[in-house]
Amino acid sequence: MQATSPTVTEWAAISDPFIVYVTTTGNDITGNGSSNAPYRTLKQALVITNAIASVSTPVKISVGPGIFIEDTSSGPLTVNPINSGGLINIVGTSSRTTMFMSLTPTQTFLYLPTTTRLEEFTIMGITGAPAIGGDGAYNGSAFINVVAWQCQQGFNLSGGVNTTYFLDGISCCACGVGATLNNAQALMYNCSFDGTLPGADIPANTGVVVTGASSRVVSESCAYLYCDLCFEVSQQGNTTFIGGSFLNSVTAVQAMSQATCIVNGATFYANSGTNMIAQDLGHLFINWL
């Protein structure tokens, strides 16, 4: 099953035709993606699933525990089904046990130009590019318990007014910027953005950057801690905070360049600088619940 377009017969050989398995003991040459003969890399699993996923055949890539070192020297791993509307879910065992690294850490690790669902894994050490990039009109990708650890950017997501991303329980730790949302809508729930490694306790880096007039972001019950700047909104972007906390950082929220922030009941504690800044025609509306 090494062809880029598997035949019906080849696909039927997989024990569960809707799940492709990847494990540390798998083999990209002799495996066929079944639970009994898994692949070794996510890259190979995507070759197969991009060719088969469709509206009527959504496909799950199940990645086992362990560290998976992927080859992105020729470009990021890309989720891009050849069949319009095809959906691929990439699911690890847990964010603590399924971990990805790259042989080329200056390259974006995973690129999503279409709706994808990612769950329960960690991407580590992408030092020269975003760990995950997403764009494209009508992209509705979801990220659930996905961790970016010591990356230049954790998530770099864009797309326009018809694009809405769902971030649930994601975590960015010691990333230059945890998440950038450029002209995109996003719902963020129970996420955490830690500017430093655990135990460092010295504010650094930026949690989230929202930019562009098409941006509409809701941050609910999210935690921002040990950041130089927790949250920046600019270029007419719009963000609403529902609860959440800004802790042990320098600046919590900055609205600039005609951006708007609405803060409902957030907690600010032990920040050494200014909790909230509005400048260059930025707007802040605060409701202490």
C-alpha positions in Angstrom: 0.0 0.0 0.0 2.7 2.5 -0.9 0.9 4.0 -3.9 -0.4 7.5 -3.4 -3.9 6.3 -4.5 -4.8 2.9 -2.9 -7.1 0.6 -4.8 -10.4 -0.6 -3.4 -8.8 -4.0 -2.9 -5.9 -2.6 -1.0 -8.1 -0.4 1.2 -10.4 -3.4 2.0 -7.3 -5.2 3.3 -7.3 -2.9 6.3 -9.1 -4.5 9.2 -11.1 -1.4 9.9 -11.5 0.6 6.7 -12.1 3.9 8.5 -9.1 3.8 10.8 -5.5 3.9 9.9 -3.0 3.0 12.6 0.4 4.5 13.4 2.7 3.1 16.1 6.4 3.2 17.0 6.7 -0.5 16.0 5.0 0.0 12.6 6.6 -0.1 9.2 5.9 2.3 6.3 7.1 -0.2 3.7 5.6 -3.5 4.9 2.6 -2.1 6.8 -0.8 -1.5 5.4 -2.3 0.8 8.1 -4.3 -1.9 9.8 -4.0 -2.6 13.6 -2.0 -5.7 12.8 0.3 -4.0 10.3 0.5 -0.3 11.3 2.5 2.5 9.7 5.5 4.0 11.4 4.9 7.6 10.5 2.1 10.1 10.3 3.5 11.2 7.0 2.8 7.8 5.4 -0.6 7.6 7.0 -1.5 10.9 5.4 -0.4 9.7 1.9 -3.1 7.0 2.2 -5.8 8.9 4.0 -5.6 12.0 1.7 -6.3 9.7 -1.2 -9.3 7.9 0.4 -11.2 10.3 2.7 -14.5 11.7 1.4 -17.8 13.1 2.7 -19.1 9.5 2.9 -15.9 8.0 4.2 -14.4 10.1 7.0 -11.1 8.6 8.1 -9.4 8.5 11.5 -5.6 8.2 12.0 -5.0 6.6 15.3 -1.5 7.3 16.6 -0.2 5.2 19.5 2.0 6.3 22.4 5.7 7.2 21.9 7.8 9.8 20.2 7.4 10.1 16.4 10.1 11.9 14.5 8.7 13.0 11.1 10.5 14.1 7.9 9.2 17.5 6.9 12.3 18.4 4.8 10.2 18.7 1.6 7.4 20.6 3.3 4.9 20.3 6.2 2.8 17.3 6.7 -0.4 18.3 4.9 -4.0 17.2 5.5 -5.6 17.7 2.1 -8.0 15.0 0.8 -8.2 14.8 -2.9 -12.0 14.3 -2.6 -13.8 17.6 -1.8 -15.3 17.6 1.7 -13.2 14.6 2.9 -12.6 14.7 6.6 -9.5 13.3 8.4 -9.2 13.1 12.2 -5.8 12.6 13.7 -6.0 11.2 17.3 -3.2 10.4 19.7 -3.4 8.3 22.8 -3.0 11.4 25.0 -1.1 14.7 24.9 1.2 13.3 27.5 2.1 10.1 25.7 1.8 10.8 21.9 4.5 13.2 20.8 5.8 14.5 17.5 9.1 16.0 16.5 10.6 16.9 13.2 13.9 16.3 11.5 13.5 19.8 10.1 12.4 22.0 13.0 12.5 25.2 10.8 9.6 23.9 8.8 5.9 24.1 9.7 5.1 20.7 11.1 1.4 20.2 10.1 -0.6 22.2 7.6 -4.4 22.2 7.4 -5.9 23.9 4.3 -9.2 22.1 5.0 -11.4 21.1 7.9 -9.6 18.6 10.2 -9.9 17.4 13.7 -6.8 17.0 15.9 -6.9 15.4 19.3 -4.6 14.3 22.1 -1.0 14.8 21.1 2.0 17.1 21.6 4.2 18.7 19.0 7.6 19.7 20.3 10.6 21.8 19.3 9.4 23.4 16.0 11.8 26.3 16.4 11.6 28.2 13.1 8.0 28.0 12.1 4.5 27.3 13.5 3.8 23.8 14.8 0.3 23.9 13.1 -0.8 26.1 10.3 -4.3 26.4 9.0 -6.1 28.5 6.3 -8.7 28.3 3.6 -12.2 29.5 3.3 -14.8 27.6 5.3 -12.1 25.8 7.3 -13.7 24.6 10.5 -10.8 22.7 12.1 -11.1 21.6 15.7 -8.2 21.1 18.1 -8.8 19.2 21.3 -6.2 18.7 24.0 -3.3 19.4 21.5 -0.1 20.8 23.0 2.6 22.9 21.4 5.8 22.8 23.4 8.8 25.1 22.8 7.8 26.1 19.3 8.2 29.4 17.5 4.4 29.5 17.1 2.0 27.0 18.4 -0.9 27.7 16.0 -1.0 30.0 13.1 -4.6 30.1 11.8 -6.3 32.3 9.2 -9.0 32.1 6.6 -11.5 34.9 6.5 -15.1 35.6 7.6 -16.3 32.1 6.8 -13.6 30.3 8.8 -14.2 29.3 12.4 -11.7 27.3 14.4 -12.5 25.4 17.6 -9.8 25.2 20.3 -10.7 23.1 23.3 -8.2 22.4 26.0 -5.2 23.2 23.9 -1.9 24.2 25.7 1.0 26.2 24.5 4.1 26.2 26.6 7.3 28.3 26.1 6.3 29.2 22.5 7.3 32.6 21.0 3.6 33.1 20.2 1.1 30.5 21.4 -1.5 31.2 18.8 -2.0 33.7 16.0 -5.5 34.2 14.6 -5.4 36.3 11.5 -8.7 37.3 9.9 -10.4 34.2 11.3 -13.1 33.4 13.8 -12.3 31.2 16.7 -13.9 29.7 19.9 -11.3 29.0 22.6 -12.4 27.1 25.6 -10.4 26.0 28.7 -7.1 26.6 26.9 -3.8 27.5 28.6 -0.9 29.7 27.4 2.3 29.5 29.5 5.1 31.8 28.4 7.8 29.8 30.1 8.7 26.2 30.9 7.3 24.8 34.2 9.4 26.1 37.1 11.1 28.9 35.2 8.5 31.4 36.6 9.9 34.4 34.6 7.5 36.0 32.2 8.4 35.6 28.5 6.8 35.4 25.1 3.3 36.1 23.9 0.1 34.1 24.5 -2.3 35.0 21.7 -2.3 37.5 18.8 -5.6 38.3 17.1 -5.4 40.6 14.0 -7.5 41.6 11.1 -11.0 43.1 10.7 -12.5 39.6 10.0 -11.3 38.2 13.3 -14.0 37.4 15.9 -12.5 35.4 18.8 -14.2 34.2 22.1 -11.9 33.2 24.9 -13.8 31.3 27.6 -12.2 30.0 30.8 -8.7 30.2 29.4 -5.6 30.7 31.5 -2.7 33.0 30.5 0.4 32.9 32.7 4.0 33.9 32.8 3.8 35.8 29.5 5.4 39.1 28.6 2.1 39.8 26.8 -0.8 37.5 27.3 -3.2 38.7 24.6 -2.9 41.2 21.8 -5.7 42.3 19.5 -5.0 44.7 16.6 -6.0 45.8 13.1 -9.7 46.0 13.9 -9.8 42.5 15.4 -12.5 41.7 18.0 -12.2 39.5 21.1 -14.5 38.7 23.9 -13.3 37.2 27.2 -15.7 35.2 29.3 -14.0 34.4 32.6 -10.5 33.1 32.5 -7.4 34.3 34.3 -4.2 36.4 33.6 -1.6 35.5 36.1 2.1 36.3 36.9 2.6 38.1 33.6 3.7 41.6 32.5 0.8 42.9 30.4 -2.5 41.0 30.3 -4.5 42.5 27.4 -3.5 45.0 24.8 -6.0 46.4 22.2 -4.6 48.6 19.5 -5.2 49.8 15.9 -9.0 50.1 16.2 -9.3 46.6 17.8 -12.0 45.9 20.3 -11.9 43.8 23.5 -14.8 42.9 25.8 -13.8 41.5 29.1 -16.4 39.8 31.2 -15.4 38.7 34.7 -11.8 37.7 34.1 -9.3 37.4 36.9 -6.0 39.4 37.0 -3.4 38.4 39.6 0.3 39.3 40.2 0.9 40.9 36.9 3.9 43.2 37.1 2.9 45.6 34.3 -0.5 46.9 33.2 -3.4 44.6 33.2 -5.1 46.2 30.2 -3.9 48.7 27.6 -5.8 50.5 24.9 -3.8 52.5 22.4 -3.9 53.6 18.7 -7.7 53.8 18.8 -8.1 50.4 20.5 -11.2 49.9 22.6 -11.6 48.0 25.9 -15.0 47.3 27.5 -14.9 45.8 31.0 -17.7 44.1 32.9 -16.7 42.9 36.4 -19.1 40.1 37.2 
